[in-house]
Amino acid sequence: MTSTVFRIGGDLEVRRLGFGAMHLATEPGPPRANALSVARRAVELGVTLIDTAYMYGGGANEELLAEALHPYADGLLITTKVGVARSGPAGEWKLDGRPAVLRDQVEQALRRLRVERIELLQLHRVDPDTPLADQVGTLRDLRAEGKIGRIGLSEVTVDQLDQARTIVDVASVQNRYNLLDREHEPVLAACEAAGIAFLPWRPVAWGEAGAEAEIASVAAELDAGPTQVALAWLLGHSPVILPIPGTSRTDHLEENLTAGRLDIPTAHRDRLDRLAKVA
């Protein structure tokens, strides 16, 4: 039987099927009211892992989640990401892992999320212009100061993961991965070997028509939706995968979360496994 929970860092227990908050609108008015409702509904339905980032509105997404959910329910983990900033020549977004920038973004995230410690803080991307040791070392120092509980990485290679692990314990990796896009299968394998949580971003993505048709066929045979099949496949593919599908609609949220109860028989899973070439 597929486990429904995972302990991030070996001790922080969450339900494996989480929620990505990126699509929640932060502007005033009806869109924001709807976003608040969706976030609250996710927790009502048992979600205990919600993913956000400084880049999502320059912190506005973090503020939205705090407005919707603070004071937080026991066991609810809101993880955020730092390391992307409006540091470009014209104020555009760019990778920025300089220690001062990371420190400031963590401090601001603590304020916006209304917490004294971020239980899981992830480096959004590795800044190629700043030594990885400096970036990970800064997060290690912030953890020592009690401002971070656990450290994660995002969109990393196996080599970068290995290098980071010589500096600090890595609790999670957030790379692009889904049924039709398995470029980062080697990273997933490394995470599975080390017991590191793997949070696939873009966990549902449709590719060429033939593959979509096969997914639709499997879904019809299982009396489920294609998105439910894609998420259930992820949950069964590796015990360290924690999908974080995002949506701005309550009905889609409810549909996504039912994937946790969908059992894909071996014969159907074999058909799905053949849809993408593994890197």
N, C-alpha and C positions, 0 to 999 in steps of 0.2 A: 504494500500500500504506500502511495506517495505521501510523504510527511507534509503537513500543512504549516509547520513552524520551522524556524531556523534561529540559531543563537549567533548573532553577529559578534565577532571577537570572542566567541566561546561562552558568552554570558548574557548578552542582550537579546532576549527572545522576542521575535516579531512573527506575525503571520507572513507567510512567504508571498502572498499576492497583495501587493501594495498599491499605492496611487501616486502618479506623477502630477504635480500641480502646475506645470508649465503653462497649460492652456487656460487656466483660470483668469478671467478678465479682472483687471485691477482699477479700471477707470470708474468714476462715480456713476450712480444711476442704476437702472435695471441690470446691466451686465454684471456689476459688482455684487448686487444682491443675489443674483443667480449663483455666482461663484461661491459666495459664502454658504449658500444652501448646499451646493455640491460637496464642498469640503466637509460640512457637518454631516451630510448623509453618508459620506465615506466612513466616518468614524462610527456612526450609528450601525452600519453594516458590518462592523468588526475589523476594519482596516487599522493596522497598528504601525504601518510604515508609510510615511508621506515624504516625497522627494521634492525639494525646491532648490533654488540657487540664487546667488546675488545677481547673476546675469538676467534673470527673469524680472525685467522691469527695474533693474538697478536697486533691488531690495524690496520693491513694491509687492512682489509675490510673497515674500517672507512676512511683511506687515499684514497682508490679507489673511494668511493662515493664522497669525496671532489673533487678529480680530475675530476670526471665525471660531477658533478652538481654545484659546486661553481663557481660564486655566485648563491645562491639558489633562486629559483622562490618564489614569494610571496605565502605564505600559505603552503609551503612544510615543513613537519616535518620529520626530521631524528632522530629517537630515538635509543639510544645505551644502552648497559648493562655493568655493572661492578660487580666485586665480585668473579671472577675466575682468578687464576693467576698460573704461573709456580713456585709454592711454594713447590712442593713435594721434597722429599729427593734427587731425581735424576733430579730435574728440570721439573718434569711432571706437567700437569695441575691439580689443586685441588681447592676446594672451599676455598676462602680466603676473609673474610669480615672484617678483621681488619681495624680499622679506617684509619691508615696510608696508607694502600693499596688502600682502596676506594678513598681516597683523591687524591692519585697519579694517579690512573686510570682516574678519572674525569678530572684532569688537563691535562693529556695526550690526552684525548678525545677532549677536547676543542681545543687543538693545532692541532690535526689531522683533525678534522672536520672544522677547521677555523672559529669557532664561539666564541662569548663571553659568551654565555649561552646555555646550552642544555635544550631545552624546555620540553623534557620528558626523564628522566634518570631512568633506571630500575635496581634493584638489581637482578643479573642473577640467583642466588640461595641463600638461607639462609645458611650461614656457621654455622654448629652445634657447632663449637668450639669457636664461638664468640657470646656473648649475642645479641639477636635480637635487643634489645634496643640500643646497641652500634652501630650496623650496620645502622639501620633506623635513629638513632639520628645523625650519621655522615652526612647522606644525607640531613636531616633536616637542619643541620648547613650550609651545602653547598648551600642549597636553600636560607637560610637567607643571605648568602654572595653574592647572585645574580648569582651563577654559574650554578644553576639548576632552571628550571621553575616549573616542576611538578615531582612527585616521583611515581615510579611504582615498583611492585614486580613480581617475576617470580617463578613458580613451588612452590606455597605455599598452605597450608591447610587453612581451614576456621579459625581455632584457631590462626594461625600465622597472617592471615589478620586482625583478630579482635585485636590482640595484637599490631600490627603495627599501626592500626588506632587510638589507644589511644595515640600515640606519634606524628603522622604526618598525614596529609591528603594523602590518597592513590588515585592516579588518574587512575592507570591501573594495571591489573594483566595479566601475560603472562604464562598460563599453557598449558600443552599438552591436546588437545581436538579435536575430529573430529567425523564424522558421526558414525564411528564404535568403537570409544573409548571415552566413556563419564564418565570415572572415576571421573573427577572433576566437575560433575554436581552440587554438593553442593556449590563449590566455585563460579561457574557461577551464581547460584541462589543468593548468597550473594552479588556478584557484581551487579547483576540486581537490587536488592533491594536498593542498595546504589548509583546507577548510576555510577558505576565504569566501565571503559572500560575493556573488556575482549579480549585479543589478543591470540587466540589459536595458539600455535606452533604445527607443524605437522598437519596442518588443513586438509590435504588430506592423508589418509593412508588406505590401503586395507587389509582386514582381511581374514576370511575363505571364501572358494569358493562360498558357498551358498549366503552369503551376497553380494559378488561381482556380482553374477549373477542377483540378484534383483536390484542392482544399475544400472547395464547395461540395464536391462529391462526397468526401469523407464526412463533412458536416451534415449533409442531408441524411446519410446513412446512420449517423449517431443522433439525429434529431437535435442538432445544435447549430449555432451560427459559426461562420468562418472565423470570426475573431475569438470566440470561445475556444475553438479548436486550436488556434495558434497559441493562445495563452496556456491551455492545458498541455500542449506539446512541450512548451518551455518547462513547465513544472515537472513533467516526467522525464525530461531529457537529462537533467542533472540535479542532485539534491541541494546544490549550493545556489541555484538560480532563484532570484527573487524578482519577478517581473513587476514593473511599476507603470502599468498602462495609464495614460492620461486622457482626460476628456473634460469638456465643459458642460456636459449634459447628464442629468441624473439617470435617465433611462439607459444611456450607454454605460454609465458607472455600474448600475445594477446588473446589466448584462455581462460586463467584464468580470465581475466578481463571482458570477455563477460558474466561471471556468474552473474554479477551485474544486468543484464537485463533479467535474466531467472526467470520466475514466475512458481513456483511449485504448481500445484492445490492441494487442500486439500486431495483428495483421494490418490494422489501420495505421499504427505508428510506423511500421516498416514502409508503408507507402509514402508517408510524410517525410521520413528520413531521407528518401531518395530524391527529394525535390531540389535540394541545393548541394552544390559541391562543397565539401569541407576543405578549408584551407590546409 
